[in-house]
Amino acid sequence: MKHNLLVFISSVIFIVLGFCQHVFAIGKIETFVRDHPVGVFFSIIGPVVGALFIYWIVHYIFRFSKAEIDVVKEKIERSKRDGEKHELFTRIPEGNIEQGLFLPSARLIARSQHGFLKGHKLGANKEFFIGRSDTCNIGIKEPRVSRVHAKIRPEKEGYILYDLVSKGGTIVNGIKIKRYRLRHNDRIGIGYTEITFKIEV
């Protein structure tokens, strides 16, 4: 940017001097410079200052336009992300659990980052929620965890773990998932908490 500005100012000075040389004879220029040094000074500085002012205005306009474009782009990206999130939500089943499911009893063993263990029994007739909210069955008070982060829903094929479009993601056995049928001893990672799924025999 500084290099371009220097080239621009130099070009203006050379144009002004070239114009003066073209209009006046060399002798007249010398006489004019000798008799009117202040006038020569301002005749050179004036166009330079004017050029700098124009350059600043143009630069400000382009910079302002770029900022406006960035804002519009960000709004478009945010709208796109919200649309994708909404589409993912619509694919996650919710509501009443199908009656007459014959699923084995299961339990979750949650281990916090401090090593604290706690067991939670799963039922075959209701959803089980995990997240930062106090209303969740397993509450995980971590910034990386969404208010309602994931849920386990009883279905015909078994206990299905759904990531509820969380900001931190849901990991099972080291792999990020959106939907996963849980198996005995699967390890669920949410934030810094590890939850082990166990089938009770």
PyMOL commands that place a pseudoatom at each C-alpha (Angstrom):
pseudoatom trace, name=CA, resn=MET, resi=1, chain=A, elem=C, hetatm=0, pos=[0.000, 0.000, 0.000]
pseudoatom trace, name=CA, resn=LYS, resi=2, chain=A, elem=C, hetatm=0, pos=[2.811, 2.469, 0.924]
pseudoatom trace, name=CA, resn=HIS, resi=3, chain=A, elem=C, hetatm=0, pos=[4.706, 1.595, -2.267]
pseudoatom trace, name=CA, resn=ASN, resi=4, chain=A, elem=C, hetatm=0, pos=[1.621, 2.304, -4.398]
pseudoatom trace, name=CA, resn=LEU, resi=5, chain=A, elem=C, hetatm=0, pos=[1.100, 5.638, -2.628]
pseudoatom trace, name=CA, resn=LEU, resi=6, chain=A, elem=C, hetatm=0, pos=[4.714, 6.690, -3.270]
pseudoatom trace, name=CA, resn=VAL, resi=7, chain=A, elem=C, hetatm=0, pos=[4.449, 5.825, -6.962]
pseudoatom trace, name=CA, resn=PHE, resi=8, chain=A, elem=C, hetatm=0, pos=[1.179, 7.757, -7.175]
pseudoatom trace, name=CA, resn=ILE, resi=9, chain=A, elem=C, hetatm=0, pos=[2.659, 10.932, -5.594]
pseudoatom trace, name=CA, resn=SER, resi=10, chain=A, elem=C, hetatm=0, pos=[5.796, 10.749, -7.764]
pseudoatom trace, name=CA, resn=SER, resi=11, chain=A, elem=C, hetatm=0, pos=[3.650, 10.446, -10.896]
pseudoatom trace, name=CA, resn=VAL, resi=12, chain=A, elem=C, hetatm=0, pos=[1.655, 13.550, -9.943]
pseudoatom trace, name=CA, resn=ILE, resi=13, chain=A, elem=C, hetatm=0, pos=[4.846, 15.589, -9.383]
pseudoatom trace, name=CA, resn=PHE, resi=14, chain=A, elem=C, hetatm=0, pos=[6.335, 14.513, -12.712]
pseudoatom trace, name=CA, resn=ILE, resi=15, chain=A, elem=C, hetatm=0, pos=[3.075, 15.332, -14.498]
pseudoatom trace, name=CA, resn=VAL, resi=16, chain=A, elem=C, hetatm=0, pos=[3.009, 18.819, -12.952]
pseudoatom trace, name=CA, resn=LEU, resi=17, chain=A, elem=C, hetatm=0, pos=[6.661, 19.482, -13.828]
pseudoatom trace, name=CA, resn=GLY, resi=18, chain=A, elem=C, hetatm=0, pos=[6.148, 18.131, -17.327]
pseudoatom trace, name=CA, resn=PHE, resi=19, chain=A, elem=C, hetatm=0, pos=[3.165, 20.406, -17.826]
pseudoatom trace, name=CA, resn=CYS, resi=20, chain=A, elem=C, hetatm=0, pos=[5.141, 23.435, -16.631]
pseudoatom trace, name=CA, resn=GLN, resi=21, chain=A, elem=C, hetatm=0, pos=[8.021, 22.591, -18.939]
pseudoatom trace, name=CA, resn=HIS, resi=22, chain=A, elem=C, hetatm=0, pos=[5.650, 22.250, -21.861]
pseudoatom trace, name=CA, resn=VAL, resi=23, chain=A, elem=C, hetatm=0, pos=[3.843, 25.546, -21.238]
pseudoatom trace, name=CA, resn=PHE, resi=24, chain=A, elem=C, hetatm=0, pos=[6.829, 27.697, -20.348]
pseudoatom trace, name=CA, resn=ALA, resi=25, chain=A, elem=C, hetatm=0, pos=[10.214, 27.976, -21.984]
pseudoatom trace, name=CA, resn=ILE, resi=26, chain=A, elem=C, hetatm=0, pos=[13.143, 26.821, -19.829]
pseudoatom trace, name=CA, resn=GLY, resi=27, chain=A, elem=C, hetatm=0, pos=[14.264, 30.380, -19.321]
pseudoatom trace, name=CA, resn=LYS, resi=28, chain=A, elem=C, hetatm=0, pos=[10.829, 31.511, -18.239]
pseudoatom trace, name=CA, resn=ILE, resi=29, chain=A, elem=C, hetatm=0, pos=[10.642, 28.632, -15.759]
pseudoatom trace, name=CA, resn=GLU, resi=30, chain=A, elem=C, hetatm=0, pos=[13.960, 29.676, -14.227]
pseudoatom trace, name=CA, resn=THR, resi=31, chain=A, elem=C, hetatm=0, pos=[12.791, 33.282, -14.026]
pseudoatom trace, name=CA, resn=PHE, resi=32, chain=A, elem=C, hetatm=0, pos=[9.458, 32.265, -12.537]
pseudoatom trace, name=CA, resn=VAL, resi=33, chain=A, elem=C, hetatm=0, pos=[11.139, 30.034, -9.967]
pseudoatom trace, name=CA, resn=ARG, resi=34, chain=A, elem=C, hetatm=0, pos=[13.572, 32.788, -9.005]
pseudoatom trace, name=CA, resn=ASP, resi=35, chain=A, elem=C, hetatm=0, pos=[10.923, 35.517, -8.756]
pseudoatom trace, name=CA, resn=HIS, resi=36, chain=A, elem=C, hetatm=0, pos=[8.098, 33.423, -7.270]
pseudoatom trace, name=CA, resn=PRO, resi=37, chain=A, elem=C, hetatm=0, pos=[9.562, 30.602, -5.129]
pseudoatom trace, name=CA, resn=VAL, resi=38, chain=A, elem=C, hetatm=0, pos=[6.480, 30.468, -2.877]
pseudoatom trace, name=CA, resn=GLY, resi=39, chain=A, elem=C, hetatm=0, pos=[4.198, 30.222, -5.890]
pseudoatom trace, name=CA, resn=VAL, resi=40, chain=A, elem=C, hetatm=0, pos=[6.302, 27.362, -7.316]
pseudoatom trace, name=CA, resn=PHE, resi=41, chain=A, elem=C, hetatm=0, pos=[6.188, 25.587, -3.975]
pseudoatom trace, name=CA, resn=PHE, resi=42, chain=A, elem=C, hetatm=0, pos=[2.399, 25.783, -3.756]
pseudoatom trace, name=CA, resn=SER, resi=43, chain=A, elem=C, hetatm=0, pos=[1.960, 24.947, -7.453]
pseudoatom trace, name=CA, resn=ILE, resi=44, chain=A, elem=C, hetatm=0, pos=[3.730, 21.626, -6.747]
pseudoatom trace, name=CA, resn=ILE, resi=45, chain=A, elem=C, hetatm=0, pos=[2.387, 20.923, -3.246]
pseudoatom trace, name=CA, resn=GLY, resi=46, chain=A, elem=C, hetatm=0, pos=[-1.194, 21.851, -4.156]
pseudoatom trace, name=CA, resn=PRO, resi=47, chain=A, elem=C, hetatm=0, pos=[-1.712, 19.086, -6.737]
pseudoatom trace, name=CA, resn=VAL, resi=48, chain=A, elem=C, hetatm=0, pos=[0.091, 16.590, -4.479]
pseudoatom trace, name=CA, resn=VAL, resi=49, chain=A, elem=C, hetatm=0, pos=[-2.187, 17.433, -1.529]
pseudoatom trace, name=CA, resn=GLY, resi=50, chain=A, elem=C, hetatm=0, pos=[-5.215, 17.293, -3.828]
pseudoatom trace, name=CA, resn=ALA, resi=51, chain=A, elem=C, hetatm=0, pos=[-4.094, 13.925, -5.202]
pseudoatom trace, name=CA, resn=LEU, resi=52, chain=A, elem=C, hetatm=0, pos=[-3.566, 12.608, -1.662]
pseudoatom trace, name=CA, resn=PHE, resi=53, chain=A, elem=C, hetatm=0, pos=[-7.032, 13.783, -0.669]
pseudoatom trace, name=CA, resn=ILE, resi=54, chain=A, elem=C, hetatm=0, pos=[-8.603, 12.092, -3.701]
pseudoatom trace, name=CA, resn=TYR, resi=55, chain=A, elem=C, hetatm=0, pos=[-6.586, 8.953, -3.006]
pseudoatom trace, name=CA, resn=TRP, resi=56, chain=A, elem=C, hetatm=0, pos=[-7.781, 8.915, 0.622]
pseudoatom trace, name=CA, resn=ILE, resi=57, chain=A, elem=C, hetatm=0, pos=[-11.425, 9.386, -0.429]
pseudoatom trace, name=CA, resn=VAL, resi=58, chain=A, elem=C, hetatm=0, pos=[-11.211, 6.571, -3.004]
pseudoatom trace, name=CA, resn=HIS, resi=59, chain=A, elem=C, hetatm=0, pos=[-9.410, 4.307, -0.517]
pseudoatom trace, name=CA, resn=TYR, resi=60, chain=A, elem=C, hetatm=0, pos=[-12.044, 5.011, 2.168]
pseudoatom trace, name=CA, resn=ILE, resi=61, chain=A, elem=C, hetatm=0, pos=[-14.906, 4.307, -0.257]
pseudoatom trace, name=CA, resn=PHE, resi=62, chain=A, elem=C, hetatm=0, pos=[-13.376, 0.996, -1.348]
pseudoatom trace, name=CA, resn=ARG, resi=63, chain=A, elem=C, hetatm=0, pos=[-12.620, 0.059, 2.255]
pseudoatom trace, name=CA, resn=PHE, resi=64, chain=A, elem=C, hetatm=0, pos=[-16.173, 0.890, 3.320]
pseudoatom trace, name=CA, resn=SER, resi=65, chain=A, elem=C, hetatm=0, pos=[-17.575, -1.071, 0.364]
pseudoatom trace, name=CA, resn=LYS, resi=66, chain=A, elem=C, hetatm=0, pos=[-15.420, -4.089, 1.272]
pseudoatom trace, name=CA, resn=ALA, resi=67, chain=A, elem=C, hetatm=0, pos=[-16.666, -3.943, 4.869]
pseudoatom trace, name=CA, resn=GLU, resi=68, chain=A, elem=C, hetatm=0, pos=[-20.268, -3.842, 3.618]
pseudoatom trace, name=CA, resn=ILE, resi=69, chain=A, elem=C, hetatm=0, pos=[-19.599, -6.805, 1.326]
pseudoatom trace, name=CA, resn=ASP, resi=70, chain=A, elem=C, hetatm=0, pos=[-18.043, -8.755, 4.232]
pseudoatom trace, name=CA, resn=VAL, resi=71, chain=A, elem=C, hetatm=0, pos=[-21.129, -8.067, 6.363]
pseudoatom trace, name=CA, resn=VAL, resi=72, chain=A, elem=C, hetatm=0, pos=[-23.430, -9.291, 3.594]
pseudoatom trace, name=CA, resn=LYS, resi=73, chain=A, elem=C, hetatm=0, pos=[-21.283, -12.408, 3.083]
pseudoatom trace, name=CA, resn=GLU, resi=74, chain=A, elem=C, hetatm=0, pos=[-21.374, -13.151, 6.814]
pseudoatom trace, name=CA, resn=LYS, resi=75, chain=A, elem=C, hetatm=0, pos=[-25.181, -12.810, 6.828]
pseudoatom trace, name=CA, resn=ILE, resi=76, chain=A, elem=C, hetatm=0, pos=[-25.442, -15.192, 3.873]
pseudoatom trace, name=CA, resn=GLU, resi=77, chain=A, elem=C, hetatm=0, pos=[-23.116, -17.718, 5.552]
pseudoatom trace, name=CA, resn=ARG, resi=78, chain=A, elem=C, hetatm=0, pos=[-25.037, -17.470, 8.837]
pseudoatom trace, name=CA, resn=SER, resi=79, chain=A, elem=C, hetatm=0, pos=[-28.330, -17.954, 7.015]
pseudoatom trace, name=CA, resn=LYS, resi=80, chain=A, elem=C, hetatm=0, pos=[-26.881, -20.968, 5.203]
pseudoatom trace, name=CA, resn=ARG, resi=81, chain=A, elem=C, hetatm=0, pos=[-25.622, -22.485, 8.476]
pseudoatom trace, name=CA, resn=ASP, resi=82, chain=A, elem=C, hetatm=0, pos=[-28.998, -21.908, 10.141]
pseudoatom trace, name=CA, resn=GLY, resi=83, chain=A, elem=C, hetatm=0, pos=[-30.723, -23.539, 7.167]
pseudoatom trace, name=CA, resn=GLU, resi=84, chain=A, elem=C, hetatm=0, pos=[-28.439, -26.573, 7.337]
pseudoatom trace, name=CA, resn=LYS, resi=85, chain=A, elem=C, hetatm=0, pos=[-28.972, -26.831, 11.102]
pseudoatom trace, name=CA, resn=HIS, resi=86, chain=A, elem=C, hetatm=0, pos=[-32.741, -26.652, 10.660]
pseudoatom trace, name=CA, resn=GLU, resi=87, chain=A, elem=C, hetatm=0, pos=[-32.604, -29.350, 7.975]
pseudoatom trace, name=CA, resn=LEU, resi=88, chain=A, elem=C, hetatm=0, pos=[-30.587, -31.614, 10.304]
pseudoatom trace, name=CA, resn=PHE, resi=89, chain=A, elem=C, hetatm=0, pos=[-33.099, -31.048, 13.108]
pseudoatom trace, name=CA, resn=THR, resi=90, chain=A, elem=C, hetatm=0, pos=[-35.999, -32.068, 10.865]
pseudoatom trace, name=CA, resn=ARG, resi=91, chain=A, elem=C, hetatm=0, pos=[-34.304, -35.428, 10.253]
pseudoatom trace, name=CA, resn=ILE, resi=92, chain=A, elem=C, hetatm=0, pos=[-34.166, -36.267, 13.972]
pseudoatom trace, name=CA, resn=PRO, resi=93, chain=A, elem=C, hetatm=0, pos=[-37.277, -38.131, 15.159]
pseudoatom trace, name=CA, resn=GLU, resi=94, chain=A, elem=C, hetatm=0, pos=[-39.036, -36.829, 18.250]
pseudoatom trace, name=CA, resn=GLY, resi=95, chain=A, elem=C, hetatm=0, pos=[-42.244, -37.261, 20.157]
pseudoatom trace, name=CA, resn=ASN, resi=96, chain=A, elem=C, hetatm=0, pos=[-43.884, -40.443, 21.387]
pseudoatom trace, name=CA, resn=ILE, resi=97, chain=A, elem=C, hetatm=0, pos=[-41.873, -43.656, 21.490]
pseudoatom trace, name=CA, resn=GLU, resi=98, chain=A, elem=C, hetatm=0, pos=[-43.256, -46.613, 19.575]
pseudoatom trace, name=CA, resn=GLN, resi=99, chain=A, elem=C, hetatm=0, pos=[-45.132, -48.938, 21.896]
pseudoatom trace, name=CA, resn=GLY, resi=100, chain=A, elem=C, hetatm=0, pos=[-44.178, -52.565, 22.416]
pseudoatom trace, name=CA, resn=LEU, resi=101, chain=A, elem=C, hetatm=0, pos=[-40.439, -52.239, 21.910]
pseudoatom trace, name=CA, resn=PHE, resi=102, chain=A, elem=C, hetatm=0, pos=[-38.559, -55.214, 23.314]
pseudoatom trace, name=CA, resn=LEU, resi=103, chain=A, elem=C, hetatm=0, pos=[-35.190, -53.708, 24.222]
pseudoatom trace, name=CA, resn=PRO, resi=104, chain=A, elem=C, hetatm=0, pos=[-32.775, -55.004, 26.847]
pseudoatom trace, name=CA, resn=SER, resi=105, chain=A, elem=C, hetatm=0, pos=[-32.207, -52.946, 29.957]
pseudoatom trace, name=CA, resn=ALA, resi=106, chain=A, elem=C, hetatm=0, pos=[-29.312, -50.538, 29.559]
pseudoatom trace, name=CA, resn=ARG, resi=107, chain=A, elem=C, hetatm=0, pos=[-27.317, -48.143, 31.683]
pseudoatom trace, name=CA, resn=LEU, resi=108, chain=A, elem=C, hetatm=0, pos=[-25.005, -45.180, 31.150]
pseudoatom trace, name=CA, resn=ILE, resi=109, chain=A, elem=C, hetatm=0, pos=[-21.908, -44.711, 33.297]
pseudoatom trace, name=CA, resn=ALA, resi=110, chain=A, elem=C, hetatm=0, pos=[-20.766, -41.099, 33.169]
pseudoatom trace, name=CA, resn=ARG, resi=111, chain=A, elem=C, hetatm=0, pos=[-17.176, -40.251, 34.089]
pseudoatom trace, name=CA, resn=SER, resi=112, chain=A, elem=C, hetatm=0, pos=[-16.427, -36.526, 34.451]
pseudoatom trace, name=CA, resn=GLN, resi=113, chain=A, elem=C, hetatm=0, pos=[-13.047, -34.925, 33.839]
pseudoatom trace, name=CA, resn=HIS, resi=114, chain=A, elem=C, hetatm=0, pos=[-12.470, -35.085, 37.602]
pseudoatom trace, name=CA, resn=GLY, resi=115, chain=A, elem=C, hetatm=0, pos=[-12.981, -38.861, 37.615]
pseudoatom trace, name=CA, resn=PHE, resi=116, chain=A, elem=C, hetatm=0, pos=[-16.447, -38.755, 39.191]
pseudoatom trace, name=CA, resn=LEU, resi=117, chain=A, elem=C, hetatm=0, pos=[-18.634, -41.761, 38.200]
pseudoatom trace, name=CA, resn=LYS, resi=118, chain=A, elem=C, hetatm=0, pos=[-22.414, -41.811, 38.082]
pseudoatom trace, name=CA, resn=GLY, resi=119, chain=A, elem=C, hetatm=0, pos=[-24.845, -44.396, 36.693]
pseudoatom trace, name=CA, resn=HIS, resi=120, chain=A, elem=C, hetatm=0, pos=[-28.071, -43.642, 34.803]
pseudoatom trace, name=CA, resn=LYS, resi=121, chain=A, elem=C, hetatm=0, pos=[-30.670, -46.218, 33.830]
pseudoatom trace, name=CA, resn=LEU, resi=122, chain=A, elem=C, hetatm=0, pos=[-32.202, -46.018, 30.337]
pseudoatom trace, name=CA, resn=GLY, resi=123, chain=A, elem=C, hetatm=0, pos=[-35.860, -46.785, 29.752]
pseudoatom trace, name=CA, resn=ALA, resi=124, chain=A, elem=C, hetatm=0, pos=[-37.415, -48.318, 26.649]
pseudoatom trace, name=CA, resn=ASN, resi=125, chain=A, elem=C, hetatm=0, pos=[-40.355, -45.906, 26.729]
pseudoatom trace, name=CA, resn=LYS, resi=126, chain=A, elem=C, hetatm=0, pos=[-38.781, -42.441, 26.787]
pseudoatom trace, name=CA, resn=GLU, resi=127, chain=A, elem=C, hetatm=0, pos=[-35.954, -40.345, 25.384]
pseudoatom trace, name=CA, resn=PHE, resi=128, chain=A, elem=C, hetatm=0, pos=[-32.834, -39.637, 27.438]
pseudoatom trace, name=CA, resn=PHE, resi=129, chain=A, elem=C, hetatm=0, pos=[-31.205, -36.202, 27.091]
pseudoatom trace, name=CA, resn=ILE, resi=130, chain=A, elem=C, hetatm=0, pos=[-27.611, -35.094, 27.666]
pseudoatom trace, name=CA, resn=GLY, resi=131, chain=A, elem=C, hetatm=0, pos=[-26.506, -31.463, 27.838]
pseudoatom trace, name=CA, resn=ARG, resi=132, chain=A, elem=C, hetatm=0, pos=[-25.695, -28.365, 29.871]
pseudoatom trace, name=CA, resn=SER, resi=133, chain=A, elem=C, hetatm=0, pos=[-29.317, -27.605, 30.803]
pseudoatom trace, name=CA, resn=ASP, resi=134, chain=A, elem=C, hetatm=0, pos=[-30.668, -28.589, 34.203]
pseudoatom trace, name=CA, resn=THR, resi=135, chain=A, elem=C, hetatm=0, pos=[-33.596, -30.267, 32.445]
pseudoatom trace, name=CA, resn=CYS, resi=136, chain=A, elem=C, hetatm=0, pos=[-31.304, -32.902, 30.855]
pseudoatom trace, name=CA, resn=ASN, resi=137, chain=A, elem=C, hetatm=0, pos=[-31.017, -36.382, 32.351]
pseudoatom trace, name=CA, resn=ILE, resi=138, chain=A, elem=C, hetatm=0, pos=[-27.233, -36.040, 32.383]
pseudoatom trace, name=CA, resn=GLY, resi=139, chain=A, elem=C, hetatm=0, pos=[-26.110, -32.478, 33.051]
pseudoatom trace, name=CA, resn=ILE, resi=140, chain=A, elem=C, hetatm=0, pos=[-22.618, -31.542, 31.871]
pseudoatom trace, name=CA, resn=LYS, resi=141, chain=A, elem=C, hetatm=0, pos=[-21.623, -28.044, 32.970]
pseudoatom trace, name=CA, resn=GLU, resi=142, chain=A, elem=C, hetatm=0, pos=[-18.976, -27.291, 30.365]
pseudoatom trace, name=CA, resn=PRO, resi=143, chain=A, elem=C, hetatm=0, pos=[-18.773, -24.349, 27.899]
pseudoatom trace, name=CA, resn=ARG, resi=144, chain=A, elem=C, hetatm=0, pos=[-18.159, -26.726, 24.980]
pseudoatom trace, name=CA, resn=VAL, resi=145, chain=A, elem=C, hetatm=0, pos=[-21.423, -28.569, 25.688]
pseudoatom trace, name=CA, resn=SER, resi=146, chain=A, elem=C, hetatm=0, pos=[-24.703, -27.289, 24.206]
pseudoatom trace, name=CA, resn=ARG, resi=147, chain=A, elem=C, hetatm=0, pos=[-27.744, -26.778, 26.425]
pseudoatom trace, name=CA, resn=VAL, resi=148, chain=A, elem=C, hetatm=0, pos=[-29.387, -29.854, 24.883]
pseudoatom trace, name=CA, resn=HIS, resi=149, chain=A, elem=C, hetatm=0, pos=[-26.429, -31.573, 23.279]
pseudoatom trace, name=CA, resn=ALA, resi=150, chain=A, elem=C, hetatm=0, pos=[-27.530, -35.120, 22.434]
pseudoatom trace, name=CA, resn=LYS, resi=151, chain=A, elem=C, hetatm=0, pos=[-30.254, -37.642, 23.121]
pseudoatom trace, name=CA, resn=ILE, resi=152, chain=A, elem=C, hetatm=0, pos=[-30.746, -41.408, 23.204]
pseudoatom trace, name=CA, resn=ARG, resi=153, chain=A, elem=C, hetatm=0, pos=[-34.013, -42.577, 21.712]
pseudoatom trace, name=CA, resn=PRO, resi=154, chain=A, elem=C, hetatm=0, pos=[-35.368, -46.148, 21.947]
pseudoatom trace, name=CA, resn=GLU, resi=155, chain=A, elem=C, hetatm=0, pos=[-36.224, -47.464, 18.483]
pseudoatom trace, name=CA, resn=LYS, resi=156, chain=A, elem=C, hetatm=0, pos=[-36.861, -50.840, 16.842]
pseudoatom trace, name=CA, resn=GLU, resi=157, chain=A, elem=C, hetatm=0, pos=[-33.181, -51.399, 16.080]
pseudoatom trace, name=CA, resn=GLY, resi=158, chain=A, elem=C, hetatm=0, pos=[-32.039, -50.468, 19.573]
pseudoatom trace, name=CA, resn=TYR, resi=159, chain=A, elem=C, hetatm=0, pos=[-30.933, -47.439, 21.566]
pseudoatom trace, name=CA, resn=ILE, resi=160, chain=A, elem=C, hetatm=0, pos=[-30.108, -44.714, 19.025]
pseudoatom trace, name=CA, resn=LEU, resi=161, chain=A, elem=C, hetatm=0, pos=[-27.811, -41.823, 19.946]
pseudoatom trace, name=CA, resn=TYR, resi=162, chain=A, elem=C, hetatm=0, pos=[-28.529, -38.544, 18.120]
pseudoatom trace, name=CA, resn=ASP, resi=163, chain=A, elem=C, hetatm=0, pos=[-26.320, -35.468, 18.124]
pseudoatom trace, name=CA, resn=LEU, resi=164, chain=A, elem=C, hetatm=0, pos=[-28.716, -32.503, 18.376]
pseudoatom trace, name=CA, resn=VAL, resi=165, chain=A, elem=C, hetatm=0, pos=[-26.671, -30.272, 16.047]
pseudoatom trace, name=CA, resn=SER, resi=166, chain=A, elem=C, hetatm=0, pos=[-24.418, -29.407, 18.978]
pseudoatom trace, name=CA, resn=LYS, resi=167, chain=A, elem=C, hetatm=0, pos=[-21.610, -26.882, 18.764]
pseudoatom trace, name=CA, resn=GLY, resi=168, chain=A, elem=C, hetatm=0, pos=[-18.977, -29.271, 20.142]
pseudoatom trace, name=CA, resn=GLY, resi=169, chain=A, elem=C, hetatm=0, pos=[-20.112, -32.485, 18.452]
pseudoatom trace, name=CA, resn=THR, resi=170, chain=A, elem=C, hetatm=0, pos=[-20.764, -35.956, 19.835]
pseudoatom trace, name=CA, resn=ILE, resi=171, chain=A, elem=C, hetatm=0, pos=[-18.038, -38.606, 19.693]
pseudoatom trace, name=CA, resn=VAL, resi=172, chain=A, elem=C, hetatm=0, pos=[-18.485, -42.392, 19.889]
pseudoatom trace, name=CA, resn=ASN, resi=173, chain=A, elem=C, hetatm=0, pos=[-15.345, -44.512, 20.191]
pseudoatom trace, name=CA, resn=GLY, resi=174, chain=A, elem=C, hetatm=0, pos=[-13.267, -41.642, 18.815]
pseudoatom trace, name=CA, resn=ILE, resi=175, chain=A, elem=C, hetatm=0, pos=[-15.506, -40.935, 15.804]
pseudoatom trace, name=CA, resn=LYS, resi=176, chain=A, elem=C, hetatm=0, pos=[-17.818, -37.939, 15.425]
pseudoatom trace, name=CA, resn=ILE, resi=177, chain=A, elem=C, hetatm=0, pos=[-21.392, -39.041, 14.803]
pseudoatom trace, name=CA, resn=LYS, resi=178, chain=A, elem=C, hetatm=0, pos=[-24.809, -37.620, 13.931]
pseudoatom trace, name=CA, resn=ARG, resi=179, chain=A, elem=C, hetatm=0, pos=[-26.790, -40.828, 14.457]
pseudoatom trace, name=CA, resn=TYR, resi=180, chain=A, elem=C, hetatm=0, pos=[-25.462, -44.058, 15.963]
pseudoatom trace, name=CA, resn=ARG, resi=181, chain=A, elem=C, hetatm=0, pos=[-26.926, -47.342, 17.247]
pseudoatom trace, name=CA, resn=LEU, resi=182, chain=A, elem=C, hetatm=0, pos=[-25.337, -47.946, 20.604]
pseudoatom trace, name=CA, resn=ARG, resi=183, chain=A, elem=C, hetatm=0, pos=[-23.648, -51.261, 21.438]
pseudoatom trace, name=CA, resn=HIS, resi=184, chain=A, elem=C, hetatm=0, pos=[-22.370, -52.689, 24.698]
pseudoatom trace, name=CA, resn=ASN, resi=185, chain=A, elem=C, hetatm=0, pos=[-19.324, -50.818, 26.064]
pseudoatom trace, name=CA, resn=ASP, resi=186, chain=A, elem=C, hetatm=0, pos=[-19.504, -47.998, 23.492]
pseudoatom trace, name=CA, resn=ARG, resi=187, chain=A, elem=C, hetatm=0, pos=[-17.785, -44.864, 24.806]
pseudoatom trace, name=CA, resn=ILE, resi=188, chain=A, elem=C, hetatm=0, pos=[-19.594, -41.571, 24.204]
pseudoatom trace, name=CA, resn=GLY, resi=189, chain=A, elem=C, hetatm=0, pos=[-17.527, -38.386, 24.408]
pseudoatom trace, name=CA, resn=ILE, resi=190, chain=A, elem=C, hetatm=0, pos=[-19.321, -35.096, 25.097]
pseudoatom trace, name=CA, resn=GLY, resi=191, chain=A, elem=C, hetatm=0, pos=[-17.060, -32.240, 26.130]
pseudoatom trace, name=CA, resn=TYR, resi=192, chain=A, elem=C, hetatm=0, pos=[-14.558, -33.626, 28.644]
pseudoatom trace, name=CA, resn=THR, resi=193, chain=A, elem=C, hetatm=0, pos=[-17.055, -36.196, 29.922]
pseudoatom trace, name=CA, resn=GLU, resi=194, chain=A, elem=C, hetatm=0, pos=[-16.952, -39.849, 28.865]
pseudoatom trace, name=CA, resn=ILE, resi=195, chain=A, elem=C, hetatm=0, pos=[-20.144, -41.878, 29.033]
pseudoatom trace, name=CA, resn=THR, resi=196, chain=A, elem=C, hetatm=0, pos=[-20.049, -45.662, 28.696]
pseudoatom trace, name=CA, resn=PHE, resi=197, chain=A, elem=C, hetatm=0, pos=[-23.128, -47.481, 27.370]
pseudoatom trace, name=CA, resn=LYS, resi=198, chain=A, elem=C, hetatm=0, pos=[-23.725, -50.874, 28.948]
pseudoatom trace, name=CA, resn=ILE, resi=199, chain=A, elem=C, hetatm=0, pos=[-26.339, -53.546, 28.233]
pseudoatom trace, name=CA, resn=GLU, resi=200, chain=A, elem=C, hetatm=0, pos=[-27.535, -55.119, 31.469]
pseudoatom trace, name=CA, resn=VAL, resi=201, chain=A, elem=C, hetatm=0, pos=[-27.758, -58.923, 31.321]
for i in range(1, 201): cmd.bond("trace and resi %d" % i, "trace and resi %d" % (i + 1))
show_as sticks, trace
zoom trace
